[in-house]
Amino acid sequence: MRVIVEPDASGVARTAARFVARLLRRKPNCVLGLATGSTPLGMYRDLIHMHREEGLDFSRVVTFNLDEYVGLGPTHPQSYRRFMQENLFDHLNIEPRNTHVPDGRALDFEAYCQQYERQIEEAGGIDLQVLGVGSDGHIAFNEPGSSLGSRTRLKTLTEETVRDNARFFGTAEMVPRLAITVGVGTILESRQCLLLAAGPHKARAIRDTIEGPVTAQVTASALQLHRDVIAVVDEEAGRLLERRDYYREVERAQALLEAGQLAALLPDRARRNDE
Ligand code: F6R
């Protein structure tokens, strides 16, 4: 896993938006997996800015969101469909029919979840999956104990998640207890994952995700099994990472390599022999 530690949340947003923009320029019809919640908001703002100021083009992009609360319709103020419209889609030149958010009011959930999986497949699979992480280490709404091979399905939210999300609803009693969520297995099939985290309340989850054992008790830790994950975290979220200095060293070396300055990475003697 590549780990990038930024000084603060706005650095996380900027770096994440750059990764998305780079993909869009390389593959204008890419398929993005998107998340809701506080974490990606800064990245969405930066992408909107890039669309307005630099003409970043979303006209051929297809998106699939990770999850939706069961029982909430698309216009409900706390529905994830509404969140996506207000915080991203309404500000881009994206085709509405290319945006997919699970339907929290589907009639037959089992059939609907299978159909959502099929739609992802038919679109060619997710090129880049954007992820936040819950304070209990969940990705999407795959709460602790979720199968690491799970697919899109209904999931009961833990008390911790309900408490965390009560800030959006006013009180915990108002938070739906069930959600449709893509599975850990679905996420692991994405070609690349971009895991974002900021703030001290994410420090434990980030340590467990990146440096802990792979366990269904921290579903984000399954990302260690994926071949192409970039974690972008701020100082506070990365505070408990033991190998923080090493991750920085890797990034420094990567930057020098990209700038064609291999010599700067060689030990002194090797450099002298080269001259
Ligand atoms: C949202 C989602 C969740 C959040 C996670 C962190 O679509 O899938 O896993 O990413 O709960 O939420 P925030 O970003 O609000 O801390």
Boltz pocket constraint, residues with backbone or C-beta under 6 A from the ligand:
constraints:
  - pocket:
      binder: B
      contacts: [[A, 34], [A, 35], [A, 36], [A, 37], [A, 38], [A, 39], [A, 40], [A, 66], [A, 67], [A, 131], [A, 132], [A, 133], [A, 134], [A, 135], [A, 138], [A, 139], [A, 140], [A, 141]]
      max_distance: 6.0
